[in-house]
Amino acid sequence: MKISIDIDCTPEEARTFLGLPDVAPLQAEVMQELGDRLKAAMKSMDPESLWKTWMPMAGASFDQMQKAFWAQFDRHQEKGHK
């Protein structure tokens, strides 16, 4: 023998009938936090911010390399080499 029962109700009605907690407010809060974090991450993805994050000493390193090059060049000139 087979018995079939069709129940037409919304998910909210089913949760209430089965005694399950209403997690809609928690889900809304989590989704809001996730959206805020995603927006903050997207703002930090602009090229200038990425460059500063990935290469914090890039500008300073280039200046130091250039100064070292010119110092070597000056020493070479002082020794009388042309």
PyMOL Python script that loads the backbone (N, CA, C, O; Angstrom):
from pymol import cmd

cmd.read_pdbstr("""\
ATOM      1  N   MET A   1       0.832  -1.150   0.000  1.00  0.00           N
ATOM      2  CA  MET A   1       0.000   0.000   0.000  1.00  0.00           C
ATOM      3  C   MET A   1       0.900   1.243   0.000  1.00  0.00           C
ATOM      4  O   MET A   1       1.921   1.290   0.686  1.00  0.00           O
ATOM      5  N   LYS A   2       0.505   2.218  -0.765  1.00  0.00           N
ATOM      6  CA  LYS A   2       1.267   3.437  -0.913  1.00  0.00           C
ATOM      7  C   LYS A   2       0.363   4.623  -0.611  1.00  0.00           C
ATOM      8  O   LYS A   2      -0.769   4.708  -1.087  1.00  0.00           O
ATOM      9  N   ILE A   3       0.899   5.539   0.197  1.00  0.00           N
ATOM     10  CA  ILE A   3       0.133   6.744   0.514  1.00  0.00           C
ATOM     11  C   ILE A   3       0.988   7.947   0.132  1.00  0.00           C
ATOM     12  O   ILE A   3       2.158   8.022   0.509  1.00  0.00           O
ATOM     13  N   SER A   4       0.428   8.858  -0.590  1.00  0.00           N
ATOM     14  CA  SER A   4       1.127  10.081  -0.982  1.00  0.00           C
ATOM     15  C   SER A   4       0.393  11.270  -0.402  1.00  0.00           C
ATOM     16  O   SER A   4      -0.836  11.338  -0.430  1.00  0.00           O
ATOM     17  N   ILE A   5       1.168  12.213   0.126  1.00  0.00           N
ATOM     18  CA  ILE A   5       0.583  13.440   0.671  1.00  0.00           C
ATOM     19  C   ILE A   5       1.312  14.609   0.032  1.00  0.00           C
ATOM     20  O   ILE A   5       2.538  14.698   0.111  1.00  0.00           O
ATOM     21  N   ASP A   6       0.591  15.478  -0.580  1.00  0.00           N
ATOM     22  CA  ASP A   6       1.154  16.698  -1.149  1.00  0.00           C
ATOM     23  C   ASP A   6       0.826  17.860  -0.221  1.00  0.00           C
ATOM     24  O   ASP A   6      -0.335  18.093   0.116  1.00  0.00           O
ATOM     25  N   ILE A   7       1.849  18.575   0.183  1.00  0.00           N
ATOM     26  CA  ILE A   7       1.645  19.719   1.065  1.00  0.00           C
ATOM     27  C   ILE A   7       2.095  20.953   0.302  1.00  0.00           C
ATOM     28  O   ILE A   7       3.229  21.030  -0.170  1.00  0.00           O
ATOM     29  N   ASP A   8       1.219  21.886   0.190  1.00  0.00           N
ATOM     30  CA  ASP A   8       1.527  23.128  -0.512  1.00  0.00           C
ATOM     31  C   ASP A   8       1.755  24.213   0.530  1.00  0.00           C
ATOM     32  O   ASP A   8       0.807  24.751   1.102  1.00  0.00           O
ATOM     33  N   CYS A   9       3.037  24.529   0.771  1.00  0.00           N
ATOM     34  CA  CYS A   9       3.364  25.577   1.732  1.00  0.00           C
ATOM     35  C   CYS A   9       4.684  26.221   1.340  1.00  0.00           C
ATOM     36  O   CYS A   9       5.455  25.673   0.552  1.00  0.00           O
ATOM     37  N   THR A  10       4.921  27.365   1.892  1.00  0.00           N
ATOM     38  CA  THR A  10       6.172  28.079   1.631  1.00  0.00           C
ATOM     39  C   THR A  10       7.272  27.503   2.526  1.00  0.00           C
ATOM     40  O   THR A  10       6.972  26.853   3.528  1.00  0.00           O
ATOM     41  N   PRO A  11       8.525  27.731   2.182  1.00  0.00           N
ATOM     42  CA  PRO A  11       9.614  27.274   3.049  1.00  0.00           C
ATOM     43  C   PRO A  11       9.490  27.831   4.470  1.00  0.00           C
ATOM     44  O   PRO A  11       9.805  27.140   5.439  1.00  0.00           O
ATOM     45  N   GLU A  12       9.033  29.071   4.591  1.00  0.00           N
ATOM     46  CA  GLU A  12       8.862  29.665   5.925  1.00  0.00           C
ATOM     47  C   GLU A  12       7.796  28.914   6.728  1.00  0.00           C
ATOM     48  O   GLU A  12       7.972  28.659   7.920  1.00  0.00           O
ATOM     49  N   GLU A  13       6.708  28.569   6.076  1.00  0.00           N
ATOM     50  CA  GLU A  13       5.643  27.813   6.748  1.00  0.00           C
ATOM     51  C   GLU A  13       6.132  26.423   7.160  1.00  0.00           C
ATOM     52  O   GLU A  13       5.785  25.933   8.235  1.00  0.00           O
ATOM     53  N   ALA A  14       6.931  25.794   6.309  1.00  0.00           N
ATOM     54  CA  ALA A  14       7.468  24.465   6.629  1.00  0.00           C
ATOM     55  C   ALA A  14       8.411  24.543   7.829  1.00  0.00           C
ATOM     56  O   ALA A  14       8.357  23.691   8.715  1.00  0.00           O
ATOM     57  N   ARG A  15       9.282  25.572   7.863  1.00  0.00           N
ATOM     58  CA  ARG A  15      10.198  25.740   8.996  1.00  0.00           C
ATOM     59  C   ARG A  15       9.425  25.928  10.291  1.00  0.00           C
ATOM     60  O   ARG A  15       9.749  25.323  11.314  1.00  0.00           O
ATOM     61  N   THR A  16       8.418  26.759  10.241  1.00  0.00           N
ATOM     62  CA  THR A  16       7.602  27.009  11.435  1.00  0.00           C
ATOM     63  C   THR A  16       6.907  25.730  11.896  1.00  0.00           C
ATOM     64  O   THR A  16       6.892  25.416  13.086  1.00  0.00           O
ATOM     65  N   PHE A  17       6.334  24.996  10.944  1.00  0.00           N
ATOM     66  CA  PHE A  17       5.618  23.756  11.282  1.00  0.00           C
ATOM     67  C   PHE A  17       6.554  22.725  11.903  1.00  0.00           C
ATOM     68  O   PHE A  17       6.174  22.017  12.835  1.00  0.00           O
ATOM     69  N   LEU A  18       7.801  22.642  11.374  1.00  0.00           N
ATOM     70  CA  LEU A  18       8.763  21.663  11.879  1.00  0.00           C
ATOM     71  C   LEU A  18       9.519  22.162  13.113  1.00  0.00           C
ATOM     72  O   LEU A  18      10.278  21.403  13.716  1.00  0.00           O
ATOM     73  N   GLY A  19       9.324  23.411  13.490  1.00  0.00           N
ATOM     74  CA  GLY A  19       9.960  23.944  14.691  1.00  0.00           C
ATOM     75  C   GLY A  19      11.402  24.374  14.470  1.00  0.00           C
ATOM     76  O   GLY A  19      12.178  24.480  15.420  1.00  0.00           O
ATOM     77  N   LEU A  20      11.759  24.622  13.218  1.00  0.00           N
ATOM     78  CA  LEU A  20      13.126  25.066  12.918  1.00  0.00           C
ATOM     79  C   LEU A  20      13.243  26.569  13.149  1.00  0.00           C
ATOM     80  O   LEU A  20      12.262  27.297  13.002  1.00  0.00           O
ATOM     81  N   PRO A  21      14.446  27.041  13.513  1.00  0.00           N
ATOM     82  CA  PRO A  21      14.605  28.476  13.795  1.00  0.00           C
ATOM     83  C   PRO A  21      14.550  29.309  12.510  1.00  0.00           C
ATOM     84  O   PRO A  21      14.877  28.831  11.424  1.00  0.00           O
ATOM     85  N   ASP A  22      14.134  30.541  12.663  1.00  0.00           N
ATOM     86  CA  ASP A  22      14.110  31.480  11.544  1.00  0.00           C
ATOM     87  C   ASP A  22      15.499  32.106  11.431  1.00  0.00           C
ATOM     88  O   ASP A  22      15.894  32.910  12.275  1.00  0.00           O
ATOM     89  N   VAL A  23      16.221  31.742  10.404  1.00  0.00           N
ATOM     90  CA  VAL A  23      17.592  32.229  10.241  1.00  0.00           C
ATOM     91  C   VAL A  23      17.681  33.387   9.249  1.00  0.00           C
ATOM     92  O   VAL A  23      18.781  33.819   8.904  1.00  0.00           O
ATOM     93  N   ALA A  24      16.552  33.887   8.792  1.00  0.00           N
ATOM     94  CA  ALA A  24      16.548  34.976   7.810  1.00  0.00           C
ATOM     95  C   ALA A  24      17.284  36.218   8.316  1.00  0.00           C
ATOM     96  O   ALA A  24      18.066  36.783   7.551  1.00  0.00           O
ATOM     97  N   PRO A  25      17.084  36.682   9.559  1.00  0.00           N
ATOM     98  CA  PRO A  25      17.826  37.863  10.029  1.00  0.00           C
ATOM     99  C   PRO A  25      19.346  37.614  10.061  1.00  0.00           C
ATOM    100  O   PRO A  25      20.130  38.488   9.691  1.00  0.00           O
ATOM    101  N   LEU A  26      19.742  36.438  10.497  1.00  0.00           N
ATOM    102  CA  LEU A  26      21.167  36.106  10.533  1.00  0.00           C
ATOM    103  C   LEU A  26      21.741  36.053   9.123  1.00  0.00           C
ATOM    104  O   LEU A  26      22.840  36.551   8.875  1.00  0.00           O
ATOM    105  N   GLN A  27      21.002  35.454   8.206  1.00  0.00           N
ATOM    106  CA  GLN A  27      21.454  35.374   6.819  1.00  0.00           C
ATOM    107  C   GLN A  27      21.590  36.775   6.219  1.00  0.00           C
ATOM    108  O   GLN A  27      22.555  37.046   5.503  1.00  0.00           O
ATOM    109  N   ALA A  28      20.639  37.666   6.502  1.00  0.00           N
ATOM    110  CA  ALA A  28      20.714  39.039   5.990  1.00  0.00           C
ATOM    111  C   ALA A  28      21.939  39.761   6.537  1.00  0.00           C
ATOM    112  O   ALA A  28      22.609  40.492   5.807  1.00  0.00           O
ATOM    113  N   GLU A  29      22.232  39.559   7.818  1.00  0.00           N
ATOM    114  CA  GLU A  29      23.398  40.191   8.440  1.00  0.00           C
ATOM    115  C   GLU A  29      24.703  39.672   7.832  1.00  0.00           C
ATOM    116  O   GLU A  29      25.614  40.448   7.544  1.00  0.00           O
ATOM    117  N   VAL A  30      24.782  38.362   7.641  1.00  0.00           N
ATOM    118  CA  VAL A  30      25.990  37.761   7.047  1.00  0.00           C
ATOM    119  C   VAL A  30      26.173  38.247   5.619  1.00  0.00           C
ATOM    120  O   VAL A  30      27.293  38.558   5.213  1.00  0.00           O
ATOM    121  N   MET A  31      25.094  38.318   4.851  1.00  0.00           N
ATOM    122  CA  MET A  31      25.193  38.786   3.471  1.00  0.00           C
ATOM    123  C   MET A  31      25.607  40.257   3.412  1.00  0.00           C
ATOM    124  O   MET A  31      26.357  40.649   2.518  1.00  0.00           O
ATOM    125  N   GLN A  32      25.127  41.073   4.350  1.00  0.00           N
ATOM    126  CA  GLN A  32      25.532  42.481   4.408  1.00  0.00           C
ATOM    127  C   GLN A  32      27.028  42.598   4.693  1.00  0.00           C
ATOM    128  O   GLN A  32      27.727  43.378   4.046  1.00  0.00           O
ATOM    129  N   GLU A  33      27.514  41.825   5.658  1.00  0.00           N
ATOM    130  CA  GLU A  33      28.945  41.834   5.998  1.00  0.00           C
ATOM    131  C   GLU A  33      29.789  41.366   4.818  1.00  0.00           C
ATOM    132  O   GLU A  33      30.834  41.945   4.521  1.00  0.00           O
ATOM    133  N   LEU A  34      29.328  40.321   4.153  1.00  0.00           N
ATOM    134  CA  LEU A  34      30.046  39.809   2.986  1.00  0.00           C
ATOM    135  C   LEU A  34      30.097  40.856   1.880  1.00  0.00           C
ATOM    136  O   LEU A  34      31.133  41.044   1.242  1.00  0.00           O
ATOM    137  N   GLY A  35      28.979  41.535   1.658  1.00  0.00           N
ATOM    138  CA  GLY A  35      28.947  42.596   0.654  1.00  0.00           C
ATOM    139  C   GLY A  35      29.882  43.739   1.005  1.00  0.00           C
ATOM    140  O   GLY A  35      30.577  44.260   0.133  1.00  0.00           O
ATOM    141  N   ASP A  36      29.908  44.135   2.268  1.00  0.00           N
ATOM    142  CA  ASP A  36      30.806  45.214   2.703  1.00  0.00           C
ATOM    143  C   ASP A  36      32.267  44.834   2.496  1.00  0.00           C
ATOM    144  O   ASP A  36      33.069  45.640   2.024  1.00  0.00           O
ATOM    145  N   ARG A  37      32.602  43.599   2.855  1.00  0.00           N
ATOM    146  CA  ARG A  37      33.997  43.157   2.672  1.00  0.00           C
ATOM    147  C   ARG A  37      34.368  43.086   1.198  1.00  0.00           C
ATOM    148  O   ARG A  37      35.484  43.443   0.822  1.00  0.00           O
ATOM    149  N   LEU A  38      33.449  42.631   0.367  1.00  0.00           N
ATOM    150  CA  LEU A  38      33.709  42.549  -1.065  1.00  0.00           C
ATOM    151  C   LEU A  38      33.932  43.936  -1.652  1.00  0.00           C
ATOM    152  O   LEU A  38      34.839  44.133  -2.460  1.00  0.00           O
ATOM    153  N   LYS A  39      33.101  44.904  -1.244  1.00  0.00           N
ATOM    154  CA  LYS A  39      33.265  46.272  -1.729  1.00  0.00           C
ATOM    155  C   LYS A  39      34.603  46.857  -1.285  1.00  0.00           C
ATOM    156  O   LYS A  39      35.271  47.540  -2.062  1.00  0.00           O
ATOM    157  N   ALA A  40      34.995  46.594  -0.042  1.00  0.00           N
ATOM    158  CA  ALA A  40      36.282  47.100   0.461  1.00  0.00           C
ATOM    159  C   ALA A  40      37.436  46.464  -0.312  1.00  0.00           C
ATOM    160  O   ALA A  40      38.417  47.137  -0.632  1.00  0.00           O
ATOM    161  N   ALA A  41      37.322  45.186  -0.607  1.00  0.00           N
ATOM    162  CA  ALA A  41      38.379  44.504  -1.368  1.00  0.00           C
ATOM    163  C   ALA A  41      38.466  45.055  -2.786  1.00  0.00           C
ATOM    164  O   ALA A  41      39.561  45.200  -3.330  1.00  0.00           O
ATOM    165  N   MET A  42      37.334  45.360  -3.379  1.00  0.00           N
ATOM    166  CA  MET A  42      37.339  45.897  -4.736  1.00  0.00           C
ATOM    167  C   MET A  42      37.972  47.290  -4.781  1.00  0.00           C
ATOM    168  O   MET A  42      38.630  47.643  -5.760  1.00  0.00           O
ATOM    169  N   LYS A  43      37.772  48.077  -3.723  1.00  0.00           N
ATOM    170  CA  LYS A  43      38.369  49.414  -3.682  1.00  0.00           C
ATOM    171  C   LYS A  43      39.889  49.326  -3.607  1.00  0.00           C
ATOM    172  O   LYS A  43      40.589  50.196  -4.126  1.00  0.00           O
ATOM    173  N   SER A  44      40.402  48.278  -2.963  1.00  0.00           N
ATOM    174  CA  SER A  44      41.851  48.142  -2.842  1.00  0.00           C
ATOM    175  C   SER A  44      42.475  47.493  -4.067  1.00  0.00           C
ATOM    176  O   SER A  44      43.678  47.232  -4.081  1.00  0.00           O
ATOM    177  N   MET A  45      41.683  47.232  -5.089  1.00  0.00           N
ATOM    178  CA  MET A  45      42.200  46.587  -6.287  1.00  0.00           C
ATOM    179  C   MET A  45      42.584  47.579  -7.381  1.00  0.00           C
ATOM    180  O   MET A  45      42.952  47.161  -8.479  1.00  0.00           O
ATOM    181  N   ASP A  46      42.509  48.883  -7.108  1.00  0.00           N
ATOM    182  CA  ASP A  46      42.903  49.818  -8.152  1.00  0.00           C
ATOM    183  C   ASP A  46      44.419  49.710  -8.355  1.00  0.00           C
ATOM    184  O   ASP A  46      45.138  49.369  -7.416  1.00  0.00           O
ATOM    185  N   PRO A  47      44.910  49.992  -9.554  1.00  0.00           N
ATOM    186  CA  PRO A  47      46.329  49.776  -9.878  1.00  0.00           C
ATOM    187  C   PRO A  47      47.305  50.468  -8.925  1.00  0.00           C
ATOM    188  O   PRO A  47      48.335  49.892  -8.572  1.00  0.00           O
ATOM    189  N   GLU A  48      47.000  51.671  -8.515  1.00  0.00           N
ATOM    190  CA  GLU A  48      47.924  52.393  -7.634  1.00  0.00           C
ATOM    191  C   GLU A  48      48.054  51.691  -6.280  1.00  0.00           C
ATOM    192  O   GLU A  48      49.159  51.549  -5.756  1.00  0.00           O
ATOM    193  N   SER A  49      46.934  51.255  -5.719  1.00  0.00           N
ATOM    194  CA  SER A  49      46.975  50.551  -4.429  1.00  0.00           C
ATOM    195  C   SER A  49      47.715  49.228  -4.553  1.00  0.00           C
ATOM    196  O   SER A  49      48.499  48.865  -3.675  1.00  0.00           O
ATOM    197  N   LEU A  50      47.466  48.508  -5.642  1.00  0.00           N
ATOM    198  CA  LEU A  50      48.164  47.239  -5.849  1.00  0.00           C
ATOM    199  C   LEU A  50      49.669  47.466  -5.964  1.00  0.00           C
ATOM    200  O   LEU A  50      50.461  46.719  -5.389  1.00  0.00           O
ATOM    201  N   TRP A  51      50.056  48.490  -6.702  1.00  0.00           N
ATOM    202  CA  TRP A  51      51.486  48.774  -6.872  1.00  0.00           C
ATOM    203  C   TRP A  51      52.130  49.087  -5.522  1.00  0.00           C
ATOM    204  O   TRP A  51      53.217  48.593  -5.224  1.00  0.00           O
ATOM    205  N   LYS A  52      51.461  49.908  -4.700  1.00  0.00           N
ATOM    206  CA  LYS A  52      52.004  50.258  -3.386  1.00  0.00           C
ATOM    207  C   LYS A  52      52.088  49.037  -2.473  1.00  0.00           C
ATOM    208  O   LYS A  52      53.011  48.923  -1.667  1.00  0.00           O
ATOM    209  N   THR A  53      51.125  48.128  -2.601  1.00  0.00           N
ATOM    210  CA  THR A  53      51.121  46.927  -1.772  1.00  0.00           C
ATOM    211  C   THR A  53      52.215  45.957  -2.199  1.00  0.00           C
ATOM    212  O   THR A  53      52.939  45.417  -1.364  1.00  0.00           O
ATOM    213  N   TRP A  54      52.327  45.743  -3.502  1.00  0.00           N
ATOM    214  CA  TRP A  54      53.279  44.749  -4.007  1.00  0.00           C
ATOM    215  C   TRP A  54      54.714  45.260  -4.033  1.00  0.00           C
ATOM    216  O   TRP A  54      55.650  44.485  -3.836  1.00  0.00           O
ATOM    217  N   MET A  55      54.894  46.539  -4.270  1.00  0.00           N
ATOM    218  CA  MET A  55      56.237  47.105  -4.403  1.00  0.00           C
ATOM    219  C   MET A  55      56.413  48.295  -3.470  1.00  0.00           C
ATOM    220  O   MET A  55      56.570  49.419  -3.946  1.00  0.00           O
ATOM    221  N   PRO A  56      56.392  48.084  -2.151  1.00  0.00           N
ATOM    222  CA  PRO A  56      56.454  49.224  -1.245  1.00  0.00           C
ATOM    223  C   PRO A  56      57.760  50.000  -1.338  1.00  0.00           C
ATOM    224  O   PRO A  56      57.779  51.200  -1.062  1.00  0.00           O
ATOM    225  N   MET A  57      58.831  49.354  -1.714  1.00  0.00           N
ATOM    226  CA  MET A  57      60.119  50.039  -1.783  1.00  0.00           C
ATOM    227  C   MET A  57      60.571  50.250  -3.224  1.00  0.00           C
ATOM    228  O   MET A  57      61.738  50.567  -3.453  1.00  0.00           O
ATOM    229  N   ALA A  58      59.692  50.085  -4.189  1.00  0.00           N
ATOM    230  CA  ALA A  58      60.099  50.169  -5.600  1.00  0.00           C
ATOM    231  C   ALA A  58      60.711  51.525  -5.923  1.00  0.00           C
ATOM    232  O   ALA A  58      61.783  51.592  -6.524  1.00  0.00           O
ATOM    233  N   GLY A  59      60.046  52.600  -5.533  1.00  0.00           N
ATOM    234  CA  GLY A  59      60.577  53.929  -5.820  1.00  0.00           C
ATOM    235  C   GLY A  59      61.877  54.180  -5.093  1.00  0.00           C
ATOM    236  O   GLY A  59      62.823  54.704  -5.682  1.00  0.00           O
ATOM    237  N   ALA A  60      61.942  53.818  -3.829  1.00  0.00           N
ATOM    238  CA  ALA A  60      63.159  54.030  -3.040  1.00  0.00           C
ATOM    239  C   ALA A  60      64.295  53.168  -3.577  1.00  0.00           C
ATOM    240  O   ALA A  60      65.438  53.622  -3.630  1.00  0.00           O
ATOM    241  N   SER A  61      64.003  51.953  -3.970  1.00  0.00           N
ATOM    242  CA  SER A  61      65.041  51.063  -4.490  1.00  0.00           C
ATOM    243  C   SER A  61      65.634  51.607  -5.769  1.00  0.00           C
ATOM    244  O   SER A  61      66.845  51.535  -5.975  1.00  0.00           O
ATOM    245  N   PHE A  62      64.791  52.153  -6.634  1.00  0.00           N
ATOM    246  CA  PHE A  62      65.295  52.719  -7.875  1.00  0.00           C
ATOM    247  C   PHE A  62      66.195  53.908  -7.590  1.00  0.00           C
ATOM    248  O   PHE A  62      67.251  54.052  -8.206  1.00  0.00           O
ATOM    249  N   ASP A  63      65.782  54.761  -6.657  1.00  0.00           N
ATOM    250  CA  ASP A  63      66.613  55.920  -6.291  1.00  0.00           C
ATOM    251  C   ASP A  63      67.955  55.467  -5.730  1.00  0.00           C
ATOM    252  O   ASP A  63      68.994  56.032  -6.072  1.00  0.00           O
ATOM    253  N   GLN A  64      67.941  54.458  -4.877  1.00  0.00           N
ATOM    254  CA  GLN A  64      69.188  53.948  -4.306  1.00  0.00           C
ATOM    255  C   GLN A  64      70.085  53.357  -5.383  1.00  0.00           C
ATOM    256  O   GLN A  64      71.298  53.563  -5.366  1.00  0.00           O
ATOM    257  N   MET A  65      69.493  52.625  -6.316  1.00  0.00           N
ATOM    258  CA  MET A  65      70.279  52.037  -7.400  1.00  0.00           C
ATOM    259  C   MET A  65      70.901  53.138  -8.259  1.00  0.00           C
ATOM    260  O   MET A  65      72.059  53.039  -8.664  1.00  0.00           O
ATOM    261  N   GLN A  66      70.131  54.176  -8.531  1.00  0.00           N
ATOM    262  CA  GLN A  66      70.631  55.273  -9.343  1.00  0.00           C
ATOM    263  C   GLN A  66      71.780  55.999  -8.631  1.00  0.00           C
ATOM    264  O   GLN A  66      72.782  56.341  -9.259  1.00  0.00           O
ATOM    265  N   LYS A  67      71.634  56.234  -7.316  1.00  0.00           N
ATOM    266  CA  LYS A  67      72.701  56.883  -6.554  1.00  0.00           C
ATOM    267  C   LYS A  67      73.963  56.032  -6.534  1.00  0.00           C
ATOM    268  O   LYS A  67      75.070  56.555  -6.660  1.00  0.00           O
ATOM    269  N   ALA A  68      73.796  54.710  -6.375  1.00  0.00           N
ATOM    270  CA  ALA A  68      74.958  53.818  -6.384  1.00  0.00           C
ATOM    271  C   ALA A  68      75.652  53.844  -7.742  1.00  0.00           C
ATOM    272  O   ALA A  68      76.881  53.835  -7.814  1.00  0.00           O
ATOM    273  N   PHE A  69      74.875  53.878  -8.808  1.00  0.00           N
ATOM    274  CA  PHE A  69      75.460  53.944 -10.153  1.00  0.00           C
ATOM    275  C   PHE A  69      76.273  55.216 -10.326  1.00  0.00           C
ATOM    276  O   PHE A  69      77.405  55.183 -10.807  1.00  0.00           O
ATOM    277  N   TRP A  70      75.676  56.351  -9.925  1.00  0.00           N
ATOM    278  CA  TRP A  70      76.387  57.610 -10.088  1.00  0.00           C
ATOM    279  C   TRP A  70      77.602  57.683  -9.174  1.00  0.00           C
ATOM    280  O   TRP A  70      78.605  58.287  -9.553  1.00  0.00           O
ATOM    281  N   ALA A  71      77.552  57.099  -8.003  1.00  0.00           N
ATOM    282  CA  ALA A  71      78.714  57.070  -7.108  1.00  0.00           C
ATOM    283  C   ALA A  71      79.846  56.280  -7.754  1.00  0.00           C
ATOM    284  O   ALA A  71      81.001  56.703  -7.695  1.00  0.00           O
ATOM    285  N   GLN A  72      79.539  55.147  -8.366  1.00  0.00           N
ATOM    286  CA  GLN A  72      80.560  54.365  -9.061  1.00  0.00           C
ATOM    287  C   GLN A  72      81.126  55.153 -10.244  1.00  0.00           C
ATOM    288  O   GLN A  72      82.332  55.129 -10.489  1.00  0.00           O
ATOM    289  N   PHE A  73      80.267  55.837 -10.962  1.00  0.00           N
ATOM    290  CA  PHE A  73      80.687  56.631 -12.104  1.00  0.00           C
ATOM    291  C   PHE A  73      81.622  57.754 -11.661  1.00  0.00           C
ATOM    292  O   PHE A  73      82.643  58.001 -12.304  1.00  0.00           O
ATOM    293  N   ASP A  74      81.275  58.444 -10.549  1.00  0.00           N
ATOM    294  CA  ASP A  74      82.115  59.521 -10.026  1.00  0.00           C
ATOM    295  C   ASP A  74      83.473  59.001  -9.568  1.00  0.00           C
ATOM    296  O   ASP A  74      84.499  59.633  -9.822  1.00  0.00           O
ATOM    297  N   ARG A  75      83.483  57.845  -8.890  1.00  0.00           N
ATOM    298  CA  ARG A  75      84.760  57.272  -8.453  1.00  0.00           C
ATOM    299  C   ARG A  75      85.643  56.926  -9.638  1.00  0.00           C
ATOM    300  O   ARG A  75      86.857  57.129  -9.612  1.00  0.00           O
ATOM    301  N   HIS A  76      85.018  56.407 -10.662  1.00  0.00           N
ATOM    302  CA  HIS A  76      85.752  56.043 -11.859  1.00  0.00           C
ATOM    303  C   HIS A  76      86.344  57.289 -12.516  1.00  0.00           C
ATOM    304  O   HIS A  76      87.464  57.235 -13.025  1.00  0.00           O
ATOM    305  N   GLN A  77      85.614  58.418 -12.515  1.00  0.00           N
ATOM    306  CA  GLN A  77      86.092  59.668 -13.073  1.00  0.00           C
ATOM    307  C   GLN A  77      87.213  60.260 -12.228  1.00  0.00           C
ATOM    308  O   GLN A  77      88.147  60.849 -12.772  1.00  0.00           O
ATOM    309  N   GLU A  78      87.134  60.111 -10.894  1.00  0.00           N
ATOM    310  CA  GLU A  78      88.148  60.671 -10.008  1.00  0.00           C
ATOM    311  C   GLU A  78      89.495  59.989 -10.183  1.00  0.00           C
ATOM    312  O   GLU A  78      90.534  60.611  -9.960  1.00  0.00           O
ATOM    313  N   LYS A  79      89.496  58.728 -10.576  1.00  0.00           N
ATOM    314  CA  LYS A  79      90.751  57.987 -10.764  1.00  0.00           C
ATOM    315  C   LYS A  79      91.447  58.384 -12.057  1.00  0.00           C
ATOM    316  O   LYS A  79      92.548  57.913 -12.341  1.00  0.00           O
ATOM    317  N   GLY A  80      90.814  59.245 -12.839  1.00  0.00           N
ATOM    318  CA  GLY A  80      91.444  59.722 -14.056  1.00  0.00           C
ATOM    319  C   GLY A  80      91.101  58.895 -15.282  1.00  0.00           C
ATOM    320  O   GLY A  80      91.699  59.094 -16.340  1.00  0.00           O
ATOM    321  N   HIS A  81      90.182  58.001 -15.169  1.00  0.00           N
ATOM    322  CA  HIS A  81      89.764  57.235 -16.339  1.00  0.00           C
ATOM    323  C   HIS A  81      88.790  58.061 -17.164  1.00  0.00           C
ATOM    324  O   HIS A  81      87.929  58.763 -16.634  1.00  0.00           O
ATOM    325  N   LYS A  82      88.948  57.958 -18.430  1.00  0.00           N
ATOM    326  CA  LYS A  82      88.042  58.702 -19.306  1.00  0.00           C
ATOM    327  C   LYS A  82      87.390  57.783 -20.277  1.00  0.00           C
ATOM    328  O   LYS A  82      86.589  58.223 -21.102  1.00  0.00           O
TER     329      LYS A  82
END
""", "prot")
cmd.dss("prot")
cmd.show_as("cartoon", "prot")
cmd.util.cbc("prot")
cmd.orient("prot")
